[in-house]
Amino acid sequence: MTTNLLFEPLELPNGTVLKNRFVKPAMSELLGDAQFRPTAAISHLYQRWAAGGTGLLITGNVMVDPTALGEKGNIVIEGYRDLPQLKRWAAAGSRNGAQTWVQLNHPGRQSPKHLSSHPVAPSAVPLTGDNAFAFNPPRALTVREIHDIVHRFATAALVVQAAGFGGVEIHAAHGYLLSQFLSPSANVRTDQYGGSLTNRMRIIEEIYHAIRAKVGPKFPIGLKINSSDFRDGGFSEADSLQVIHRMADLGVDLIEVSGGNYENTMVQGSNRGGALFIDYAAKAKQGLTAPILLTGGFRSLDGMTQAVANGKTDLVGLARAIALMPDLPHRAATGQFDAIDITRLSTGIRALDRRVGSYVGVSYYEMQMARLAQGKPVRRTKNAWVPLGYALRTQGPSFLTPRRA
């Protein structure tokens, strides 16, 4: 099996060409300042990644409303205030033939207590499960507020285009607001935004159309969506397949598949020894006009190549691996990379590892991104106290709030 396939370009439906099949999917960089502006550090980080050979870089959560944040350190786009900083970020992420797309998001009820006293959601349905302690019960959005959120997504996309980024990705996965609308367990509305799948996905269609009207036909728009919520009464795989094909028919240029939410422990990341959601991705690709990006669980170069060669995905998403090896594609091209070594961290206390293990993992990769942004090398360690200390310094006690890397 040759690895050449991973270095072949991919043309999107709108004519945009990605230089290879390697993608750095969204990770929460937490490099926004206290006013939710992009910092020089995030430009440095994306310059580092672009230099490493990855074809497509997708930013971490960029929020569309400063009153609705997912975590401390989020960047918010709601107007042209930060256009100079955004232009520097876009330029840094477009070097070496790379493209950087901005992932646009609204957290809905998944805005933590320390950031949101009164979060909003499709319905006044609180989170359940082990992570529910970190979030206040939400109130239901009015129709006028829903229309405002649609407008915010479209306005942010227009600013992204003006800044020189390559595209945008609509985040409708991982239990955030748009994912909440899709889920019949979180969305119990009885108006035009609830009930049938057609109604539950209405806000996503409206956001897509509003963005497309602003940016035109040639600016790429991607969609990130769950394969399933992995819970009874939630968003199902059958529903997900319908949404994917509907959005592709409307003109979405790229579909990224993922899964889980804060009510399911998969949200913190898991590894079953192979690419997560690969069987679902293969189903989704059947008859689909838009290419698929599969993220999560890839470990070997041969496995990535086979996934593309066998038609199970068009693009390979490598998040934590590229946080540890920002030049992973260059290494692969020169025969210096074969498989990913993901470090298993431990405090040395088994009971404590079970309690804080997921938080440690997230903080470990946030620490690596901060080091890359400062021009420093990655700091590999198996000592969980190192990322725990970093998280406490940068996030304070809120680092124990559930987050996605």
PELIN-V395160 format. One record per run of one state. SS is the DSSP state (H for helix, E for strand, C for the rest). FROM is the first residue (numbers start at 1). LEN is the number of residues. Records with the same first field share a line. If there is no record, write none. Layout:
SS = FROM-LEN, FROM-LEN
This chain:
C = 1-3, 8-2, 12-5, 19-3, 25-7, 33-5, 39-1, 52-4, 59-3, 64-11, 77-6, 93-2, 98-1, 106-6, 113-7, 122-10, 136-3, 141-2, 164-3, 173-4, 183-14, 201-1, 216-4, 227-10, 251-3, 259-6, 269-9, 286-5, 296-4, 310-5, 318-2, 325-3, 334-5, 340-6, 347-3, 374-9, 401-5
H = 4-4, 40-12, 83-10, 95-3, 132-3, 143-21, 177-6, 197-4, 202-14, 237-14, 265-4, 278-8, 301-9, 320-5, 328-6, 350-24, 384-17
E = 10-2, 17-2, 22-3, 32-1, 38-1, 56-3, 62-2, 75-2, 99-7, 112-1, 120-2, 135-1, 139-2, 167-6, 220-7, 254-5, 291-5, 300-1, 315-3, 339-1, 346-1, 383-1
